[in-house]
């Protein structure tokens, strides 16, 4: 899957607190996506 996004390296440009926050936000976003995907799969499996 191609998202056509641009990677911007943040290492060295931000402090440790901001880096930890960004990593936490990314993990939360990934968890939310996985939860939604699981719910959709379960709903689809129930319809079958």
C-alpha positions in Angstrom: 0.0 0.0 0.0 1.5 3.3 -1.0 0.6 6.4 1.1 2.6 9.0 -0.8 3.8 10.5 2.5 7.1 12.3 3.1 9.3 11.1 5.9 10.8 13.8 8.1 13.5 12.8 10.5 13.0 14.4 13.9 16.0 13.0 15.7 18.2 15.8 16.9 15.5 18.4 16.2 13.2 17.7 19.3 13.8 17.2 23.0 13.3 13.9 24.7 9.9 14.8 26.2 8.5 15.6 22.7 9.9 12.4 21.3 8.4 10.3 24.0 5.0 12.0 23.4 5.1 11.5 19.7 6.0 7.8 20.1 3.1 7.4 22.6 0.6 9.1 20.2 1.7 6.9 17.4 1.2 3.8 19.5 -2.2 5.0 20.6 -3.2 5.6 17.0 -2.0 2.2 16.0 -4.0 0.6 18.9 -7.1 2.5 17.8 -6.7 1.4 14.2 -6.2 -2.2 15.3 -9.3 -2.1 17.5 -11.4 -0.7 14.8 -10.2 -3.3 12.3 -10.9 -6.0 14.8 -14.4 -4.7 15.4 -15.1 -4.6 11.6 -13.8 -8.1 11.1 -15.9 -9.4 14.0 -19.0 -7.7 12.6 -18.3 -9.1 9.1 -17.8 -12.6 10.5 -21.1 -12.5 12.4 -22.9 -11.7 9.1 -21.5 -14.8 7.4 
